[in-house]
Amino acid sequence: MVYLAWDADGAGRKVGQAVLSDDVTELRRVSQAIEQGNEIVKSWLLASSGTITEAGGDEGSGVIPAEHLKDLPDIRRRYEAAVGCTLSVGVGMRLSEAAKALYAAKLTGKDQIKLYGPDCEEILSQEKPPKDGAAL
């Protein structure tokens, strides 16, 4: 079993733009698209003998048998088609490793699957954490 952590690239910006422009219709559309994208990931996890550890907004995490990672590029394509945003994914043997790999993926260009390894620790060691706790 391996852990996954995922986060949509730019979905928060779309939500924020709709809120700041008082565009309730666009906010509903974006929110529904994000829900649909998360459902794609969650359904894949469950159909692949995996579990969801958490999911909310445009991000989540789960556990899945490693042999199903081969399906992840297709899941990312389906997510992007549904949401209109690419998806970054971190993979690790522990939840913390998946989260670190996700963070490293975000810092190195987004729109990728990043496996946890020493390179992730190197990337993270060079990054200064945001002062306000803001996510990438």
N, CA, C and O of each residue as an XYZ file, in Angstrom:
544
protein
N       0.842     -1.183      0.000
C       0.000      0.000      0.000
C       0.888      1.249      0.000
O       1.932      1.288      0.651
N       0.451      2.256     -0.740
C       1.136      3.546     -0.767
C       0.124      4.647     -0.466
O      -1.079      4.487     -0.672
N       0.638      5.746      0.018
C      -0.199      6.900      0.313
C      -0.125      7.899     -0.836
O       0.910      8.057     -1.483
N      -1.239      8.560     -1.070
C      -1.331      9.625     -2.067
C      -1.799     10.897     -1.376
O      -2.602     10.849     -0.444
N      -1.299     12.016     -1.832
C      -1.832     13.319     -1.448
C      -1.994     14.096     -2.744
O      -1.070     14.144     -3.556
N      -3.149     14.703     -2.948
C      -3.390     15.434     -4.196
C      -3.933     16.820     -3.912
O      -4.536     17.084     -2.872
N      -3.696     17.698     -4.882
C      -4.161     19.070     -4.785
C      -4.276     19.643     -6.190
O      -3.364     19.511     -7.007
N      -5.407     20.280     -6.457
C      -5.608     20.905     -7.766
C      -4.716     22.132     -7.895
O      -4.492     22.852     -6.922
N      -4.220     22.360     -9.074
C      -3.359     23.505     -9.361
C      -4.210     24.665     -9.872
O      -4.734     24.620    -10.985
N      -4.338     25.684     -9.063
C      -5.057     26.882     -9.500
C      -6.540     26.907     -9.187
O      -7.207     27.893     -9.499
N      -7.080     25.861     -8.583
C      -8.513     25.847     -8.282
C      -8.858     26.899     -7.225
O      -9.891     27.561     -7.315
N      -8.000     27.045     -6.236
C      -8.244     28.050     -5.202
C      -8.301     29.460     -5.778
O      -9.075     30.305     -5.330
N      -7.460     29.689     -6.783
C      -7.464     31.007     -7.441
C      -8.800     31.238     -8.156
O      -9.351     32.338     -8.110
N      -9.316     30.198     -8.812
C     -10.617     30.328     -9.494
C     -11.734     30.623     -8.496
O     -12.602     31.459     -8.748
N     -11.700     29.931     -7.370
C     -12.697     30.171     -6.323
C     -12.575     31.599     -5.818
O     -13.569     32.316     -5.706
N     -11.341     32.008     -5.513
C     -11.115     33.355     -5.001
C     -11.541     34.448     -5.956
O     -12.108     35.458     -5.540
N     -11.267     34.249     -7.245
C     -11.672     35.247     -8.239
C     -13.184     35.376     -8.307
O     -13.714     36.481     -8.422
N     -13.882     34.240     -8.235
C     -15.344     34.282     -8.267
C     -15.896     34.991     -7.030
O     -16.835     35.780     -7.132
N     -15.320     34.715     -5.882
C     -15.765     35.363     -4.645
C     -15.519     36.863     -4.705
O     -16.409     37.656     -4.399
N     -14.302     37.252     -5.101
C     -13.965     38.675     -5.110
C     -14.742     39.478     -6.143
O     -14.881     40.696     -6.023
N     -15.247     38.785     -7.159
C     -16.055     39.500     -8.160
C     -17.555     39.293     -7.926
O     -18.375     39.654     -8.770
N     -17.903     38.717     -6.790
C     -19.306     38.469     -6.437
C     -20.037     37.670     -7.507
O     -21.231     37.875     -7.727
N     -19.334     36.768     -8.169
C     -19.914     35.955     -9.233
C     -20.369     34.611     -8.659
O     -19.658     33.609     -8.733
N     -21.561     34.622     -8.092
C     -22.112     33.438     -7.426
C     -22.290     32.289     -8.414
O     -22.057     31.133     -8.063
N     -22.691     32.588     -9.620
C     -22.883     31.549    -10.638
C     -21.562     30.850    -10.944
O     -21.508     29.622    -11.018
N     -20.503     31.627    -11.120
C     -19.184     31.050    -11.397
C     -18.661     30.279    -10.184
O     -18.047     29.222    -10.335
N     -18.898     30.797     -9.004
C     -18.475     30.109     -7.788
C     -19.145     28.741     -7.691
O     -18.485     27.752     -7.368
N     -20.439     28.674     -7.966
C     -21.134     27.380     -7.962
C     -20.563     26.445     -9.017
O     -20.354     25.262     -8.750
N     -20.308     26.969    -10.220
C     -19.779     26.145    -11.301
C     -18.415     25.573    -10.929
O     -18.175     24.377    -11.090
N     -17.531     26.421    -10.436
C     -16.189     25.971    -10.054
C     -16.278     24.963     -8.909
O     -15.611     23.929     -8.940
N     -17.083     25.256     -7.915
C     -17.232     24.344     -6.772
C     -17.770     22.988     -7.202
O     -17.292     21.956     -6.731
N     -18.748     22.976     -8.083
C     -19.296     21.709     -8.573
C     -18.266     20.948     -9.397
O     -18.192     19.721     -9.321
N     -17.476     21.663    -10.179
C     -16.427     21.008    -10.971
C     -15.381     20.378    -10.052
O     -14.926     19.262    -10.304
N     -15.002     21.080     -9.000
C     -14.035     20.540     -8.040
C     -14.606     19.294     -7.368
O     -13.901     18.299     -7.202
N     -15.869     19.346     -6.985
C     -16.514     18.169     -6.384
C     -16.495     16.991     -7.351
O     -16.224     15.858     -6.952
N     -16.782     17.259     -8.616
C     -16.763     16.205     -9.628
C     -15.349     15.627     -9.774
O     -15.186     14.412     -9.886
N     -14.336     16.485     -9.774
C     -12.955     16.021     -9.864
C     -12.570     15.159     -8.677
O     -11.951     14.108     -8.845
N     -12.931     15.595     -7.479
C     -12.636     14.787     -6.294
C     -13.363     13.455     -6.336
O     -12.834     12.445     -5.870
N     -14.556     13.441     -6.883
C     -15.305     12.181     -6.996
C     -14.591     11.204     -7.937
O     -14.610      9.994     -7.708
N     -13.968     11.725     -8.983
C     -13.188     10.874     -9.899
C     -12.064     10.186     -9.131
O     -11.866      8.978     -9.259
N     -11.328     10.962     -8.331
C     -10.219     10.399     -7.559
C     -10.740      9.425     -6.514
O     -10.215      8.319     -6.385
N     -11.765      9.821     -5.767
C     -12.296      8.967     -4.703
C     -12.854      7.663     -5.270
O     -12.627      6.597     -4.697
N     -13.569      7.731     -6.370
C     -14.127      6.517     -6.982
C     -13.021      5.568     -7.423
O     -13.127      4.355     -7.243
N     -11.961      6.123     -8.000
C     -10.819      5.303     -8.416
C     -10.178      4.626     -7.214
O      -9.880      3.432     -7.255
N      -9.965      5.384     -6.145
C      -9.375      4.800     -4.940
C     -10.213      3.633     -4.434
O      -9.685      2.553     -4.170
N     -11.501      3.845     -4.301
C     -12.380      2.809     -3.765
C     -12.471      1.603     -4.692
O     -12.488      0.466     -4.220
N     -12.531      1.830     -5.998
C     -12.607      0.727     -6.966
C     -11.298     -0.048     -7.042
O     -11.273     -1.176     -7.535
N     -10.213      0.545     -6.560
C      -8.891     -0.082     -6.609
C      -8.465     -0.634     -5.251
O      -7.273     -0.789     -4.987
N      -9.427     -0.926     -4.403
C      -9.178     -1.465     -3.054
C      -8.414     -0.485     -2.170
O      -7.685     -0.893     -1.266
N      -8.583      0.795     -2.432
C      -7.955      1.819     -1.617
C      -8.957      2.447     -0.673
O     -10.125      2.060     -0.634
N      -8.488      3.412      0.080
C      -9.357      4.155      0.992
C      -9.018      5.638      0.920
O      -7.923      6.018      0.505
N      -9.953      6.452      1.320
C      -9.764      7.896      1.385
C      -9.456      8.235      2.830
O     -10.193      7.831      3.729
N      -8.384      8.964      3.069
C      -8.099      9.383      4.436
C      -8.720     10.738      4.732
O      -9.134     11.007      5.859
N      -8.783     11.591      3.715
C      -9.481     12.879      3.841
C      -9.627     13.493      2.462
O      -8.815     13.254      1.567
N     -10.661     14.275      2.308
C     -10.863     15.020      1.065
C     -11.727     16.227      1.381
O     -12.758     16.118      2.044
N     -11.296     17.356      0.903
C     -12.065     18.569      1.114
C     -11.572     19.648      0.170
O     -10.376     19.763     -0.097
N     -12.491     20.420     -0.319
C     -12.097     21.449     -1.270
C     -11.453     20.816     -2.484
O     -12.010     19.893     -3.078
N     -10.290     21.302     -2.854
C      -9.615     20.803     -4.057
C      -8.429     19.909     -3.719
O      -7.502     19.792     -4.520
N      -8.442     19.271     -2.540
C      -7.328     18.430     -2.136
C      -7.809     17.227     -1.342
O      -8.952     17.175     -0.888
N      -6.907     16.256     -1.184
C      -7.253     15.090     -0.399
C      -6.075     14.150     -0.267
O      -4.975     14.423     -0.747
N      -6.334     13.029      0.401
C      -5.306     11.999      0.545
C      -5.984     10.645      0.671
O      -7.155     10.543      1.036
N      -5.215      9.607      0.359
C      -5.749      8.260      0.424
C      -4.642      7.228      0.402
O      -3.458      7.553      0.312
N      -5.055      5.984      0.488
C      -4.148      4.834      0.478
C      -4.618      3.903     -0.621
O      -5.820      3.714     -0.810
N      -3.656      3.310     -1.362
C      -4.017      2.448     -2.486
C      -2.924      1.394     -2.690
O      -1.753      1.665     -2.423
N      -3.291      0.197     -3.159
C      -2.247     -0.773     -3.511
C      -1.347     -0.192     -4.609
O      -1.833      0.398     -5.574
N      -0.053     -0.366     -4.451
C       0.929      0.242     -5.363
C       0.695     -0.131     -6.823
O       0.980      0.674     -7.710
N       0.186     -1.327     -7.095
C       0.006     -1.745     -8.488
C      -1.012     -0.883     -9.244
O      -1.061     -0.924    -10.473
N      -1.811     -0.116     -8.528
C      -2.806      0.736     -9.190
C      -2.266      2.121     -9.542
O      -2.970      2.917    -10.162
N      -1.035      2.415     -9.155
C      -0.442      3.712     -9.516
C      -0.352      3.899    -11.022
O      -0.314      5.032    -11.503
N      -0.319      2.815    -11.766
C      -0.253      2.896    -13.232
C      -1.464      3.637    -13.806
O      -1.394      4.176    -14.911
N      -2.565      3.664    -13.065
C      -3.790      4.335    -13.523
C      -3.778      5.832    -13.233
O      -4.629      6.566    -13.735
N      -2.836      6.283    -12.440
C      -2.832      7.672    -11.982
C      -2.737      8.710    -13.108
O      -3.422      9.730    -13.028
N      -1.925      8.503    -14.150
C      -1.925      9.503    -15.234
C      -3.311      9.685    -15.871
O      -3.701     10.809    -16.187
N      -4.048      8.599    -16.059
C      -5.392      8.710    -16.625
C      -6.341      9.421    -15.660
O      -7.175     10.216    -16.095
N      -6.230      9.151    -14.374
C      -7.065      9.819    -13.369
C      -6.791     11.320    -13.387
O      -7.721     12.122    -13.297
N      -5.523     11.702    -13.502
C      -5.172     13.119    -13.565
C      -5.761     13.782    -14.811
O      -6.247     14.911    -14.742
N      -5.718     13.086    -15.943
C      -6.315     13.641    -17.178
C      -7.822     13.826    -17.007
O      -8.374     14.852    -17.404
N      -8.474     12.844    -16.424
C      -9.927     12.939    -16.199
C     -10.256     14.076    -15.231
O     -11.234     14.799    -15.423
N      -9.438     14.227    -14.197
C      -9.633     15.318    -13.241
C      -9.528     16.667    -13.954
O     -10.380     17.539    -13.783
N      -8.485     16.824    -14.746
C      -8.287     18.086    -15.455
C      -9.444     18.386    -16.400
O      -9.879     19.533    -16.502
N      -9.945     17.371    -17.089
C     -11.078     17.562    -17.994
C     -12.320     18.006    -17.222
O     -13.091     18.830    -17.714
N     -12.515     17.476    -16.036
C     -13.701     17.805    -15.241
C     -13.594     19.173    -14.575
O     -14.573     19.917    -14.518
N     -12.408     19.504    -14.074
C     -12.248     20.696    -13.248
C     -11.713     21.892    -14.032
O     -12.016     23.040    -13.709
N     -10.920     21.617    -15.058
C     -10.278     22.708    -15.780
C      -8.999     23.159    -15.108
O      -8.487     24.242    -15.392
N      -8.479     22.320    -14.208
C      -7.219     22.582    -13.515
C      -6.410     21.294    -13.512
O      -6.963     20.199    -13.415
N      -5.100     21.437    -13.618
C      -4.255     20.257    -13.512
C      -4.231     19.786    -12.061
O      -4.717     20.468    -11.159
N      -3.650     18.599    -11.859
C      -3.623     17.990    -10.531
C      -2.201     17.560    -10.204
O      -1.567     16.840    -10.975
N      -1.707     18.005     -9.059
C      -0.417     17.555     -8.546
C      -0.677     16.444     -7.533
O      -1.622     16.507     -6.747
N       0.183     15.422     -7.569
C       0.017     14.275     -6.683
C       1.367     13.895     -6.089
O       2.369     13.813     -6.799
N       1.380     13.666     -4.782
C       2.549     13.140     -4.096
C       2.277     11.711     -3.684
O       1.159     11.374     -3.296
N       3.301     10.862     -3.767
C       3.177      9.443     -3.428
C       4.285      9.082     -2.447
O       5.444      9.448     -2.644
N       3.922      8.360     -1.384
C       4.917      7.933     -0.407
C       4.482      6.686      0.330
O       3.336      6.250      0.219
N       5.395      6.123      1.076
C       5.098      4.935      1.875
C       4.376      5.307      3.172
O       3.776      4.451      3.822
N       4.437      6.576      3.539
C       3.717      7.090      4.703
C       2.958      8.338      4.260
O       3.291      8.955      3.249
N       1.950      8.695      5.018
C       1.164      9.880      4.695
C       2.036     11.128      4.666
O       1.883     11.971      3.782
N       2.944     11.252      5.621
C       3.824     12.425      5.655
C       4.712     12.489      4.414
O       4.986     13.577      3.907
N       5.161     11.337      3.921
C       5.980     11.319      2.706
C       5.168     11.752      1.497
O       5.666     12.494      0.650
N       3.923     11.298      1.405
C       3.062     11.713      0.292
C       2.834     13.217      0.334
O       2.845     13.881     -0.703
N       2.629     13.753      1.530
C       2.415     15.197      1.674
C       3.673     15.974      1.284
O       3.585     17.005      0.617
N       4.831     15.486      1.695
C       6.079     16.152      1.316
C       6.310     16.075     -0.187
O       6.754     17.047     -0.798
N       6.010     14.929     -0.783
C       6.163     14.783     -2.237
C       5.210     15.722     -2.971
O       5.578     16.305     -3.991
N       3.992     15.872     -2.460
C       3.044     16.808     -3.066
C       3.576     18.236     -2.991
O       3.535     18.973     -3.976
N       4.065     18.615     -1.840
C       4.612     19.958     -1.668
C       5.784     20.184     -2.621
O       5.898     21.247     -3.231
N       6.661     19.176     -2.746
C       7.796     19.280     -3.673
C       7.295     19.396     -5.116
O       7.866     20.146     -5.907
N       6.241     18.666     -5.462
C       5.664     18.760     -6.813
C       5.152     20.172     -7.077
O       5.346     20.713     -8.166
N       4.504     20.760     -6.092
C       3.992     22.122     -6.242
C       5.133     23.123     -6.420
O       5.035     24.060     -7.212
N       6.216     22.909     -5.671
C       7.352     23.839     -5.729
C       8.162     23.708     -7.012
O       8.895     24.627     -7.378
N       8.040     22.582     -7.693
C       8.862     22.348     -8.890
C       8.031     22.343    -10.172
O       8.374     21.658    -11.136
N       6.959     23.092    -10.181
C       6.237     23.290    -11.422
C       4.806     22.817    -11.464
O       4.103     23.104    -12.432
N       4.344     22.102    -10.453
C       2.961     21.619    -10.408
C       2.698     20.632    -11.546
O       3.622     20.255    -12.267
N       1.454     20.220    -11.706
C       1.012     19.352    -12.805
C       1.907     18.120    -12.973
O       2.404     17.841    -14.064
N       2.102     17.387    -11.866
C       2.959     16.206    -11.938
C       2.654     15.227    -10.813
O       2.000     15.561     -9.825
N       3.147     14.017    -10.996
C       3.139     12.991     -9.958
C       4.564     12.932     -9.433
O       5.506     12.730    -10.199
N       4.721     13.109     -8.132
C       6.060     13.109     -7.535
C       6.139     12.003     -6.494
O       5.353     11.965     -5.548
N       7.102     11.100     -6.682
C       7.361     10.051     -5.714
C       8.295     10.584     -4.649
O       9.265     11.276     -4.954
N       8.003     10.261     -3.393
C       8.858     10.728     -2.303
C      10.243     10.106     -2.412
O      10.381      8.917     -2.700
N      11.256     10.915     -2.179
C      12.642     10.455     -2.163
C      13.521     11.551     -1.612
O      13.027     12.607     -1.218
N      14.826     11.314     -1.579
C      15.753     12.316     -1.047
C      15.642     13.666     -1.758
O      15.869     14.707     -1.141
N      15.300     13.659     -3.032
C      15.160     14.923     -3.760
C      14.049     15.783     -3.170
O      14.137     17.011     -3.190
N      13.010     15.151     -2.649
C      11.916     15.916     -2.024
C      12.423     16.662     -0.799
O      12.114     17.838     -0.605
N      13.199     15.978      0.021
C      13.755     16.628      1.215
C      14.662     17.785      0.821
O      14.668     18.823      1.482
N      15.427     17.612     -0.250
C      16.307     18.685     -0.724
C      15.487     19.886     -1.190
O      15.799     21.028     -0.849
N      14.454     19.627     -1.959
C      13.580     20.706     -2.448
C      12.950     21.443     -1.279
O      12.933     22.673     -1.248
N      12.432     20.690     -0.320
C      11.757     21.304      0.823
C      12.731     22.062      1.722
O      12.359     23.073      2.318
N      13.964     21.591      1.827
C      14.939     22.264      2.692
C      15.325     23.640      2.143
O      15.795     24.500      2.888
N      15.128     23.842      0.851
C      15.461     25.122      0.227
C      14.305     26.108      0.254
O      14.476     27.286     -0.058
N      13.138     25.627      0.625
C      11.933     26.460      0.610
C      11.689     27.063      1.984
O      11.780     26.379      3.004
N      11.381     28.344      1.995
C      10.999     29.008      3.235
C       9.485     28.874      3.374
O       8.751     29.205      2.443
N       9.011     28.396      4.516
C       7.562     28.261      4.685
C       6.865     29.618      4.652
O       7.419     30.613      5.121
N       5.646     29.661      4.099
C       4.916     30.930      4.071
C       4.642     31.418      5.504
O       4.313     30.622      6.383
N       4.778     32.707      5.723
C       4.574     33.272      7.050
C       3.119     33.199      7.509
O       2.837     33.088      8.702
N       2.207     33.263      6.549
C       0.788     33.299      6.914
C       0.118     31.934      6.854
O      -1.103     31.845      6.992
N       0.893     30.864      6.651
C       0.313     29.525      6.586
C      -0.401     29.232      5.290
O      -1.076     28.209      5.175
N      -0.269     30.112      4.305
C      -0.952     29.932      3.021
C      -0.424     28.720      2.287
O       0.770     28.422      2.323
N      -1.324     28.029      1.625
C      -0.953     26.867      0.821
C      -0.469     27.325     -0.549
O      -0.671     28.467     -0.962
N       0.179     26.386     -1.233
C       0.646     26.707     -2.593
C      -0.496     26.658     -3.569
O      -0.301     26.898     -4.760
